[in-house]
Amino acid sequence: MTAQSSRSSTLQIERLGLGKTVTLTGRLSDAELVDCLRRHHLLAVPPTYEVFGIVYLEWMGFGLPALATTAL
């Protein structure tokens, strides 16, 4: 995620009043990823950032739903 798109996403999240329910993580270490998977309830990743689907497989491996789309 570029700095500009990150800032745009943050502004959109704030504008929609989702600041307490949406987390933008950026890159995570393995330990941080496991902690994140335990604390959150849904994964949504724009298709431009995850082309192989590995993130979705990791998430579903924890038995959690993942939201995927082919368009932004």
N, CA, C and O atoms as a GROMACS GRO file, in nm:
protein
  288
    1MET      N    1   0.085  -0.116   0.000
    1MET     CA    2   0.000   0.000   0.000
    1MET      C    3   0.090   0.123   0.000
    1MET      O    4   0.181   0.134   0.082
    2THR      N    5   0.066   0.214  -0.090
    2THR     CA    6   0.145   0.336  -0.095
    2THR      C    7   0.100   0.429   0.017
    2THR      O    8  -0.008   0.413   0.074
    3ALA      N    9   0.184   0.527   0.047
    3ALA     CA   10   0.150   0.624   0.151
    3ALA      C   11   0.021   0.698   0.115
    3ALA      O   12  -0.062   0.724   0.202
    4GLN      N   13   0.005   0.731  -0.013
    4GLN     CA   14  -0.115   0.803  -0.057
    4GLN      C   15  -0.240   0.717  -0.042
    4GLN      O   16  -0.342   0.765   0.007
    5SER      N   17  -0.234   0.590  -0.084
    5SER     CA   18  -0.352   0.506  -0.072
    5SER      C   19  -0.381   0.473   0.074
    5SER      O   20  -0.497   0.459   0.112
    6SER      N   21  -0.277   0.462   0.155
    6SER     CA   22  -0.296   0.438   0.298
    6SER      C   23  -0.368   0.557   0.362
    6SER      O   24  -0.461   0.540   0.440
    7ARG      N   25  -0.323   0.677   0.328
    7ARG     CA   26  -0.386   0.799   0.382
    7ARG      C   27  -0.531   0.809   0.334
    7ARG      O   28  -0.620   0.845   0.411
    8SER      N   29  -0.555   0.777   0.206
    8SER     CA   30  -0.690   0.780   0.151
    8SER      C   31  -0.780   0.679   0.222
    8SER      O   32  -0.895   0.710   0.254
    9SER      N   33  -0.727   0.559   0.246
    9SER     CA   34  -0.805   0.456   0.316
    9SER      C   35  -0.836   0.501   0.458
    9SER      O   36  -0.948   0.484   0.507
   10THR      N   37  -0.737   0.558   0.525
   10THR     CA   38  -0.756   0.604   0.662
   10THR      C   39  -0.863   0.712   0.668
   10THR      O   40  -0.949   0.710   0.757
   11LEU      N   41  -0.860   0.806   0.576
   11LEU     CA   42  -0.961   0.912   0.572
   11LEU      C   43  -1.100   0.855   0.546
   11LEU      O   44  -1.198   0.898   0.608
   12GLN      N   45  -1.109   0.758   0.456
   12GLN     CA   46  -1.238   0.695   0.425
   12GLN      C   47  -1.292   0.622   0.549
   12GLN      O   48  -1.410   0.631   0.579
   13ILE      N   49  -1.206   0.551   0.618
   13ILE     CA   50  -1.245   0.478   0.739
   13ILE      C   51  -1.297   0.576   0.844
   13ILE      O   52  -1.399   0.552   0.908
   14GLU      N   53  -1.226   0.686   0.863
   14GLU     CA   54  -1.269   0.788   0.960
   14GLU      C   55  -1.401   0.850   0.919
   14GLU      O   56  -1.490   0.870   1.002
   15ARG      N   57  -1.414   0.882   0.790
   15ARG     CA   58  -1.536   0.946   0.740
   15ARG      C   59  -1.658   0.857   0.761
   15ARG      O   60  -1.767   0.907   0.787
   16LEU      N   61  -1.638   0.728   0.749
   16LEU     CA   62  -1.748   0.633   0.767
   16LEU      C   63  -1.771   0.594   0.913
   16LEU      O   64  -1.862   0.517   0.943
   17GLY      N   65  -1.689   0.649   1.003
   17GLY     CA   66  -1.706   0.619   1.144
   17GLY      C   67  -1.663   0.478   1.182
   17GLY      O   68  -1.716   0.420   1.277
   18LEU      N   69  -1.567   0.422   1.109
   18LEU     CA   70  -1.525   0.284   1.132
   18LEU      C   71  -1.389   0.273   1.201
   18LEU      O   72  -1.331   0.164   1.207
   19GLY      N   73  -1.339   0.383   1.252
   19GLY     CA   74  -1.206   0.385   1.312
   19GLY      C   75  -1.184   0.284   1.424
   19GLY      O   76  -1.072   0.238   1.444
   20LYS      N   77  -1.289   0.251   1.497
   20LYS     CA   78  -1.275   0.156   1.608
   20LYS      C   79  -1.296   0.012   1.566
   20LYS      O   80  -1.271  -0.080   1.644
   21THR      N   81  -1.340  -0.010   1.441
   21THR     CA   82  -1.369  -0.146   1.398
   21THR      C   83  -1.283  -0.194   1.281
   21THR      O   84  -1.284  -0.313   1.250
   22VAL      N   85  -1.209  -0.104   1.216
   22VAL     CA   86  -1.124  -0.139   1.103
   22VAL      C   87  -0.978  -0.120   1.141
   22VAL      O   88  -0.942  -0.017   1.199
   23THR      N   89  -0.895  -0.218   1.108
   23THR     CA   90  -0.753  -0.212   1.137
   23THR      C   91  -0.674  -0.226   1.007
   23THR      O   92  -0.689  -0.325   0.936
   24LEU      N   93  -0.590  -0.128   0.977
   24LEU     CA   94  -0.497  -0.138   0.865
   24LEU      C   95  -0.363  -0.179   0.925
   24LEU      O   96  -0.303  -0.103   1.000
   25THR      N   97  -0.317  -0.298   0.893
   25THR     CA   98  -0.198  -0.351   0.961
   25THR      C   99  -0.068  -0.328   0.887
   25THR      O  100   0.036  -0.310   0.951
   26GLY      N  101  -0.071  -0.330   0.756
   26GLY     CA  102   0.056  -0.330   0.683
   26GLY      C  103   0.121  -0.466   0.701
   26GLY      O  104   0.053  -0.564   0.730
   27ARG      N  105   0.252  -0.473   0.683
   27ARG     CA  106   0.322  -0.600   0.697
   27ARG      C  107   0.326  -0.644   0.843
   27ARG      O  108   0.339  -0.562   0.934
   28LEU      N  109   0.316  -0.777   0.863
   28LEU     CA  110   0.317  -0.833   0.998
   28LEU      C  111   0.421  -0.944   1.006
   28LEU      O  112   0.442  -1.017   0.910
   29SER      N  113   0.486  -0.955   1.122
   29SER     CA  114   0.573  -1.070   1.146
   29SER      C  115   0.483  -1.192   1.165
   29SER      O  116   0.362  -1.178   1.177
   30ASP      N  117   0.542  -1.311   1.167
   30ASP     CA  118   0.462  -1.432   1.188
   30ASP      C  119   0.386  -1.427   1.320
   30ASP      O  120   0.269  -1.462   1.326
   31ALA      N  121   0.454  -1.383   1.426
   31ALA     CA  122   0.389  -1.375   1.558
   31ALA      C  123   0.277  -1.272   1.558
   31ALA      O  124   0.171  -1.295   1.616
   32GLU      N  125   0.300  -1.158   1.493
   32GLU     CA  126   0.196  -1.055   1.484
   32GLU      C  127   0.077  -1.105   1.402
   32GLU      O  128  -0.038  -1.074   1.434
   33LEU      N  129   0.104  -1.182   1.298
   33LEU     CA  130  -0.004  -1.237   1.216
   33LEU      C  131  -0.092  -1.330   1.297
   33LEU      O  132  -0.215  -1.321   1.289
   34VAL      N  133  -0.032  -1.419   1.373
   34VAL     CA  134  -0.110  -1.512   1.456
   34VAL      C  135  -0.194  -1.435   1.556
   34VAL      O  136  -0.311  -1.466   1.576
   35ASP      N  137  -0.136  -1.333   1.619
   35ASP     CA  138  -0.210  -1.251   1.715
   35ASP      C  139  -0.326  -1.180   1.645
   35ASP      O  140  -0.437  -1.174   1.699
   36CYS      N  141  -0.301  -1.129   1.528
   36CYS     CA  142  -0.406  -1.060   1.451
   36CYS      C  143  -0.519  -1.156   1.416
   36CYS      O  144  -0.637  -1.121   1.428
   37LEU      N  145  -0.484  -1.276   1.374
   37LEU     CA  146  -0.584  -1.375   1.338
   37LEU      C  147  -0.672  -1.412   1.457
   37LEU      O  148  -0.790  -1.442   1.441
   38ARG      N  149  -0.615  -1.410   1.574
   38ARG     CA  150  -0.690  -1.445   1.696
   38ARG      C  151  -0.783  -1.332   1.741
   38ARG      O  152  -0.886  -1.358   1.803
   39ARG      N  153  -0.747  -1.208   1.710
   39ARG     CA  154  -0.823  -1.093   1.759
   39ARG      C  155  -0.930  -1.041   1.664
   39ARG      O  156  -1.020  -0.969   1.707
   40HIS      N  157  -0.923  -1.074   1.536
   40HIS     CA  158  -1.014  -1.016   1.438
   40HIS      C  159  -1.114  -1.119   1.386
   40HIS      O  160  -1.096  -1.239   1.403
   41HIS      N  161  -1.219  -1.069   1.324
   41HIS     CA  162  -1.332  -1.153   1.284
   41HIS      C  163  -1.352  -1.166   1.134
   41HIS      O  164  -1.426  -1.254   1.089
   42LEU      N  165  -1.289  -1.080   1.055
   42LEU     CA  166  -1.308  -1.080   0.911
   42LEU      C  167  -1.185  -1.024   0.844
   42LEU      O  168  -1.123  -0.930   0.895
   43LEU      N  169  -1.148  -1.079   0.731
   43LEU     CA  170  -1.037  -1.031   0.652
   43LEU      C  171  -1.090  -0.976   0.520
   43LEU      O  172  -1.171  -1.042   0.454
   44ALA      N  173  -1.048  -0.857   0.483
   44ALA     CA  174  -1.080  -0.800   0.353
   44ALA      C  175  -0.951  -0.744   0.294
   44ALA      O  176  -0.888  -0.657   0.354
   45VAL      N  177  -0.911  -0.795   0.179
   45VAL     CA  178  -0.786  -0.753   0.115
   45VAL      C  179  -0.817  -0.712  -0.028
   45VAL      O  180  -0.874  -0.791  -0.104
   46PRO      N  181  -0.780  -0.589  -0.068
   46PRO     CA  182  -0.801  -0.551  -0.208
   46PRO      C  183  -0.723  -0.645  -0.300
   46PRO      O  184  -0.612  -0.685  -0.267
   47PRO      N  185  -0.780  -0.680  -0.416
   47PRO     CA  186  -0.715  -0.777  -0.504
   47PRO      C  187  -0.580  -0.732  -0.558
   47PRO      O  188  -0.500  -0.815  -0.601
   48THR      N  189  -0.554  -0.604  -0.557
   48THR     CA  190  -0.426  -0.555  -0.609
   48THR      C  191  -0.310  -0.586  -0.515
   48THR      O  192  -0.194  -0.574  -0.555
   49TYR      N  193  -0.339  -0.626  -0.392
   49TYR     CA  194  -0.234  -0.652  -0.294
   49TYR      C  195  -0.212  -0.799  -0.267
   49TYR      O  196  -0.112  -0.835  -0.206
   50GLU      N  197  -0.300  -0.884  -0.310
   50GLU     CA  198  -0.286  -1.028  -0.282
   50GLU      C  199  -0.325  -1.105  -0.406
   50GLU      O  200  -0.443  -1.131  -0.428
   51VAL      N  201  -0.227  -1.141  -0.487
   51VAL     CA  202  -0.257  -1.205  -0.615
   51VAL      C  203  -0.257  -1.357  -0.608
   51VAL      O  204  -0.313  -1.421  -0.697
   52PHE      N  205  -0.196  -1.418  -0.508
   52PHE     CA  206  -0.186  -1.563  -0.502
   52PHE      C  207  -0.286  -1.627  -0.406
   52PHE      O  208  -0.304  -1.749  -0.412
   53GLY      N  209  -0.350  -1.552  -0.320
   53GLY     CA  210  -0.449  -1.607  -0.229
   53GLY      C  211  -0.394  -1.666  -0.102
   53GLY      O  212  -0.470  -1.726  -0.025
   54ILE      N  213  -0.265  -1.652  -0.076
   54ILE     CA  214  -0.204  -1.710   0.044
   54ILE      C  215  -0.265  -1.650   0.171
   54ILE      O  216  -0.291  -1.722   0.267
   55VAL      N  217  -0.287  -1.521   0.170
   55VAL     CA  218  -0.345  -1.455   0.288
   55VAL      C  219  -0.481  -1.516   0.321
   55VAL      O  220  -0.513  -1.538   0.438
   56TYR      N  221  -0.562  -1.542   0.218
   56TYR     CA  222  -0.694  -1.600   0.241
   56TYR      C  223  -0.684  -1.741   0.299
   56TYR      O  224  -0.761  -1.778   0.388
   57LEU      N  225  -0.589  -1.817   0.249
   57LEU     CA  226  -0.571  -1.953   0.300
   57LEU      C  227  -0.527  -1.952   0.446
   57LEU      O  228  -0.575  -2.031   0.527
   58GLU      N  229  -0.436  -1.860   0.481
   58GLU     CA  230  -0.392  -1.849   0.620
   58GLU      C  231  -0.511  -1.813   0.710
   58GLU      O  232  -0.530  -1.872   0.816
   59TRP      N  233  -0.589  -1.718   0.666
   59TRP     CA  234  -0.702  -1.671   0.744
   59TRP      C  235  -0.805  -1.782   0.764
   59TRP      O  236  -0.852  -1.805   0.875
   60MET      N  237  -0.840  -1.852   0.654
   60MET     CA  238  -0.938  -1.958   0.662
   60MET      C  239  -0.886  -2.077   0.743
   60MET      O  240  -0.964  -2.155   0.798
   61GLY      N  241  -0.753  -2.091   0.749
   61GLY     CA  242  -0.693  -2.195   0.831
   61GLY      C  243  -0.725  -2.178   0.978
   61GLY      O  244  -0.720  -2.274   1.056
   62PHE      N  245  -0.758  -2.056   1.017
   62PHE     CA  246  -0.800  -2.027   1.154
   62PHE      C  247  -0.952  -2.038   1.169
   62PHE      O  248  -1.006  -2.011   1.276
   63GLY      N  249  -1.019  -2.079   1.062
   63GLY     CA  250  -1.164  -2.095   1.066
   63GLY      C  251  -1.241  -1.964   1.060
   63GLY      O  252  -1.354  -1.955   1.108
   64LEU      N  253  -1.178  -1.860   1.001
   64LEU     CA  254  -1.241  -1.728   0.997
   64LEU      C  255  -1.280  -1.693   0.854
   64LEU      O  256  -1.214  -1.737   0.760
   65PRO      N  257  -1.388  -1.615   0.836
   65PRO     CA  258  -1.431  -1.578   0.701
   65PRO      C  259  -1.337  -1.476   0.638
   65PRO      O  260  -1.280  -1.392   0.706
   66ALA      N  261  -1.322  -1.486   0.507
   66ALA     CA  262  -1.240  -1.392   0.431
   66ALA      C  263  -1.325  -1.334   0.318
   66ALA      O  264  -1.394  -1.408   0.248
   67LEU      N  265  -1.319  -1.204   0.300
   67LEU     CA  266  -1.394  -1.135   0.196
   67LEU      C  267  -1.300  -1.112   0.079
   67LEU      O  268  -1.196  -1.049   0.096
   68ALA      N  269  -1.335  -1.162  -0.037
   68ALA     CA  270  -1.251  -1.145  -0.157
   68ALA      C  271  -1.334  -1.083  -0.267
   68ALA      O  272  -1.455  -1.104  -0.273
   69THR      N  273  -1.269  -1.006  -0.353
   69THR     CA  274  -1.336  -0.943  -0.465
   69THR      C  275  -1.241  -0.939  -0.583
   69THR      O  276  -1.120  -0.949  -0.566
   70THR      N  277  -1.295  -0.925  -0.702
   70THR     CA  278  -1.212  -0.913  -0.820
   70THR      C  279  -1.206  -0.769  -0.869
   70THR      O  280  -1.139  -0.741  -0.969
   71ALA      N  281  -1.272  -0.678  -0.802
   71ALA     CA  282  -1.273  -0.538  -0.841
   71ALA      C  283  -1.264  -0.449  -0.718
   71ALA      O  284  -1.308  -0.486  -0.610
   72LEU      N  285  -1.209  -0.332  -0.737
   72LEU     CA  286  -1.198  -0.236  -0.626
   72LEU      C  287  -1.322  -0.154  -0.612
   72LEU      O  288  -1.329  -0.068  -0.523
   0.00000   0.00000   0.00000
